[in-house]
């Protein structure tokens, strides 16, 4: 064999070895990707579970017990439900019962279970320019705010909080608009910060307010109205519709949230700092059994 032919054969051989190696890597890659995906659980949840600090306690406990790694996507409830409804999460933890039931009805989310509740409150500046402190009903308080054209900060993000706020305006026969009505487009923590800065009113869940209270110059002005009940549920994303979801991981997280260990954490979370829990455990209950 001539020298040129030998060089040609050597080059072909090297290229063949490289090609086979690359093919081996490409064949192995999907296995490693699937293995990695199998240990990761994508949780779509509302900002209040994150801002209150509750997930900072529960997620590490779940990870230690199961070996899963949780990737938390903390957004408004509307966005969290949409992520689950598109199969872009494995499990959803949110607080908008009417919207949740719509996703259940269409079959994108399954196995809805109650996890906990707290309540919403209307907060505002201590001087209370709209004089709502004595009002018992939240819808009546919002009406006074509108009549006084006092500054109000809405989440404006289709979150569970925003959905309730819209319902309260509707109950009061109002469609808020004007310079006094501002939409933050942010989560609960940031919305509270904006309300404090602008000395404005806003609607918030009690847990997030208590967790951030030391940084805020806002008082609780309306509370304990039955319409302000705030129920959180966990739902799994339906693997029959979205085969790529981590169904086992999503179910494991949902099971954990209603387990005695997690419910005990929820029951005591915040008591040491605020002399009251930020949430109340509800595993195994029905909505009609829960009161403010």
C-alpha positions, 0 to 999 in steps of 0.5 A, a space after each residue: 500500500 502506498 504512503 498516500 493510501 495508508 494516510 487516507 486509511 488512517 484518516 478514515 479510521 480516525 473519523 470512523 472512531 470519532 463518529 462512533 464515539 459521537 453516536 454513542 454520546 448521542 445515544 446515551 444523552 437521552 438516558 442521562 437527561 431522562 434520569 436527571 428529569 426523573 429526580 426533578 419536580 417542577 412546582 408551580 405555585 403562588 407567590 404567597 407560599 414563597 414570600 411567607 417563607 413556608 416553602 423555605 421550610 417544606 421544600 428542603 424537608 420534602 427533598 431530604 425525605 424523598 431524594 427529589 429536587 424541587 424547582 419552584 416557579 413562584 408566580 401568580 395563581 393564574 400563571 401557575 395554573 396555566 403552567 400546569 394546564 400546558 404540562 409545563 409543571 409537574 404539580 401545582 399549589 395555588 389558591 383560587 378554587 373556582 379557577 382550579 375546578 375549571 382546570 380539573 373539569 378539562 382534565 389537565 389537572 387531577 386529584 385536587 386536595 386541600 392543603 391549608 387556609 388562611 385569610 385575606 385582609 385589607 391593609 392600608 395607611 394608619 391614618 385610613 383616609 377612606 375611613 374603612 376601619 369600621 367597615 365589616 364587609 370587604 366589598 363595602 370597604 372597597 366601595 369607600 376607597 373608590 368613593 374617596 379616590 384613595 390610592 389602591 394597589 392591585 396585583 393586576 396579575 390574574 393571581 388568586 388575590 387579584 381574582 378575589 379582588 375583582 370579585 369584591 369590586 363586582 360585589 360592590 357594583 364597581 369597576 375601578 378605574 382612575 389615577 387612584 387605582 394602580 396595578 403593580 403586576 407584581 407578586 404579593 411581597 412587592 405589591 405590599 412594598 409599593 402600597 407602603 411606599 405610596 401609603 395606599 390600600 391593598 388586598 393581601 393574604 394574612 400570611 405574607 403580610 405578617 411575614 413582611 410586617 416589620 418592613 411595612 407601614 400598613 395596618 390591618 383595617 378589614 378582616 374576618 369577613 367570610 368572603 376573605 377566606 383563602 384556601 390552598 390546594 395541591 393538584 397533579 398535572 395529568 400525565 395522560 395528557 402530558 406524558 413528559 411530566 414527572 408524574 411520580 415526582 408530582 404525586 410524591 410532592 402532592 402526597 407530602 403536602 397532605 402528609 402528617 409531617 407537612 401538616 404539622 409544619 404548616 400548623 406551627 409555622 409562624 407561631 414563634 414570631 407572630 403568636 399565631 400560625 400563618 396558615 391552618 392545615 386542612 388535609 382531608 377536609 372539604 371546603 364547606 368544613 373550613 371557616 375564617 
